[in-house]
């Protein structure tokens, strides 16, 4: 396995000092640094959606390794149509809530903060024991194939168009899951509005053919996200952190771009910036690249133009120079790592010490991207360092 050395000249303790500066989210949540673990689906819960001891080990390792904030994998919000994958964890009932308490406590033991990502898969659901059908904004079959490393096979199913009652049920699911997350001790929640899942399906013109208040204009297509934010905020206390994740690309449509370019970005981020949120999380394949075309600002930088809350950037920032650079250029306020964190749960501690960072090994995700595979693929090493 190849290695890369993130070791700039000078004292390793002061290298990339921007990455280790503290940051406040909301009114009370203090992060020890600008390094977060990105949400990553691990399909390692029990069949009925409860977090496991192995999951507690996994999340604790990131906090012990120096990450200031850990964002969980996407957690399904209701027992109707929210669940996307078999063995995905939930916050749809009190038993699932209680199973998360150990995970939260283990992260807090090391001074880390943990945020629950709330997710409704919508039309991209490929493993839901609660319902035999999928639902989305419109009866439009998603492009692409289900993801084999999350136990999917073949094309996505044709979804049913959501009724007004279905939409109300989804909104309430987010709110009740957020309430349970706070009861479980999480420091906040992140509303998953990215990567092609339900809220993003409503935002995307070719998957949203509705003619009611949730379809048509960008303002209308963004309305469900706004309604969810408002409902989550009402269901939780004022100090509880609420974030939102936004992207252009999707798990089944990797190169998608917003049709209106920077004008759409201005409207989307301008609207989200007026909502009661505490941070905005943007994700692209390479976070520093222009959001549109070959020149211009990145998606995170566009977000910073229109919101007053901290912007979290995600996308190939496991290179410390790129991570430090996007903050230095004021293109983001903090960064989240996916592949880098999977490779080294102690990525921040290694950077401080000037130790080598190995390249990401895709075998960690094959044949199934779960924690059992991570253990079996690299026997005798901590999960998934």
DANOR-V600339 format. One record per backbone hydrogen bond with DSSP energy under -0.5 kcal/mol. NH is the residue of the N-H (numbers start at 1). CO is the residue of the C=O. If there is no record, write none. Layout:
# DANOR-V600339
nh co
NH CO
NH CO
This chain:
# DANOR-V600339
nh co
4 357
6 4
6 355
7 5
14 11
15 11
17 14
19 16
20 16
20 17
21 18
23 31
25 29
26 278
28 25
29 25
30 28
31 23
31 29
34 19
36 34
36 335
37 69
38 36
38 337
45 87
46 50
49 46
56 52
57 53
58 54
59 55
60 56
61 57
62 58
62 59
63 59
64 60
65 61
66 63
67 62
68 35
69 35
70 113
71 37
72 70
72 115
75 117
76 89
77 119
88 85
90 49
91 76
97 93
98 94
99 95
100 96
100 97
101 97
101 98
102 98
103 99
104 100
105 101
106 102
107 103
108 104
109 105
110 107
111 108
112 107
113 68
115 70
116 188
117 73
117 115
118 116
118 190
119 75
121 82
122 81
124 121
125 122
126 84
127 84
131 128
136 160
138 207
140 138
142 157
146 154
148 146
150 147
151 148
152 147
156 144
159 157
160 134
162 136
167 163
168 164
169 165
170 166
171 167
172 168
173 169
174 170
175 171
176 172
177 173
178 174
179 175
180 176
181 177
182 178
183 179
184 180
185 181
185 182
186 181
187 114
188 114
189 241
190 116
191 243
192 118
192 190
193 191
193 245
195 249
197 194
198 120
200 197
201 197
202 198
203 199
204 200
207 204
208 204
209 207
215 212
217 215
221 217
222 218
223 220
226 222
227 223
228 224
229 225
230 226
231 227
232 228
233 229
234 230
235 231
236 232
236 233
240 237
241 187
243 189
244 279
245 191
246 281
248 283
250 253
251 195
253 250
256 253
261 258
263 260
264 260
265 261
266 262
267 263
268 264
269 265
270 266
271 267
272 268
273 269
274 271
275 272
277 275
278 242
279 242
280 310
281 244
282 280
282 312
283 246
284 314
287 315
289 286
291 297
295 292
302 298
303 299
304 300
305 301
306 302
306 303
307 303
310 278
312 280
313 311
313 334
314 282
315 336
319 316
320 318
322 319
323 319
324 320
325 321
326 322
327 323
328 324
329 325
330 327
331 326
332 326
333 311
334 311
335 34
336 313
337 36
342 338
343 339
344 340
347 344
349 65
350 346
351 347
352 348
353 349
354 350
354 351
355 350
357 4
358 356
359 2
362 360
364 361
365 362
366 363
369 149
370 368
371 42
374 370
375 371
376 372
377 373
378 374
379 376
381 378
